[in-house]
Amino acid sequence: MIKGGVPLRGEVRISGAKNAALPLMAAALLTDEPCVIRNVPDLSDVKFMGQILQSLGATVKFNGGEVRIHAHKIKSVGDYELIRRMRGSICIAGPLLGRLHRARVSLPGGCIIGARPINLHLKGFAALGAAISIEGGYVNALAKKLAGAEVFLGGRAGSTVLGTANVMMAAALADGITTIDSAACEPEVVDLAHFLNAMGAKVSGAGSPTITITGVKKLHGAEHDVIPDRIEAATYAIAAAATNGEVTLRGVRADHLHAVLDKLREAGVKVERQGSNLTVRRNGKLKPVDITTLPYSGFPTDVQAQMMVLMALTPGISIITERIFEARFMHVSELARLGADIEIEGPSAIVKGGRPLSGAPVMASDLRASAALVIAGLAARGRTEVKRIYHLDRGYENIDGKLRRLGARIERVEET
Ligand code: EPU
């Protein structure tokens, strides 16, 4: 429940990145020695990944922002129901295949933002020598031995983040050299490469479109700190601008946020950097900007919905084009309830901004759409009720607490 119209002011500490933490936890399956991952955000998706690893036989202990994973003995079959519930769980397939030469994982299926196929993951596994079959809702990958290969992972919308992670993890224990071309360049892939190297893997080129992995016989335990969540940082930066407040984001990697900060500045938002802190406030009147989502280092699809809210508050017309997921405009009809004027034309949303938003009951449909609805509620006059906030808890650590500390009037209300 949000009572809007209060400018956010103060400081917020940015948590570890969900989309880095999930594959990092899966990577701990590659060794029979214990691994310690720190700066892990307290999120339902992260807890859920812990349960999946436990169902495979690993011991998983959370202690504050630290998780200790010991995959001493593991099995190759993931629990169908557990894995099916979270798309990110597909990244256990690569480590299972790498370590056990077999993986049986339920097909993650589509979700509200689009079809989300895994053909590229499977193409990578096949190139390493795995036989792939799909049976009873499971994907089976089976290899007598894994051998390094040249793999091209470019797809319809560019590369694949978790596909790159999966192939990297399987190739870490393959015989010989694997080259992934058209690899995802996202910072989360680089973070994973750092962890794999700390475990004794030989990965180079992560962060560029060509990653080379020289297989090793065995990996050992390692410790690692998760990178800050660039999407969470972008969400709070946009919330500051949307409410005409001033917020300092603490513990940020500004170099992971260039595309977002560039668009914010173009839109009339002032962003000042002091080391790992960023202070965000409006710089006079907001201006409409056009945005196209792209693979990293382009504008992230995970910030598209939040930015659409800022544009809905900005007088003038902006065009927001979604190039990564085909159905990621579920927030548009909910934003209309608050008075936003947005039309969808193919992959683009035409935002006729500047109308005042007024609070209304809305329904969250996916993680980032929910964040957008919260920002809209904070900026709107009156009361906004966002339902199905379990979506938010999947990816934003203590979002209501953090926003309250910034002065927001937001409360979590149990539905009866
Ligand atoms: N694609 C294929 N074939 C594949 C895999 C992907 O065609 O085998 C297509 C997808 O359909 C999509 C595009 O490639 O059009 C990019 O998908 P990608 O595989 O990169 O997405 P992902 O790895 O499944 C991660 C994040 C998403 C984020 C995307 C894009 C995790 C757990 N998830 O998903 O995060 O939107 O990369 O950056 O890392 C979120 O956090 O809200 C979220 C959805």
Residues whose N, C-alpha, C, O or C-beta is under 5 A from the ligand:
A	BS01	EPU	N19 G88 R116 P117 I118 N119 L120 H121 G155 R156 A157 S159 T160 V161 L162 G163 T301 D302 I324 F325 L367 R368
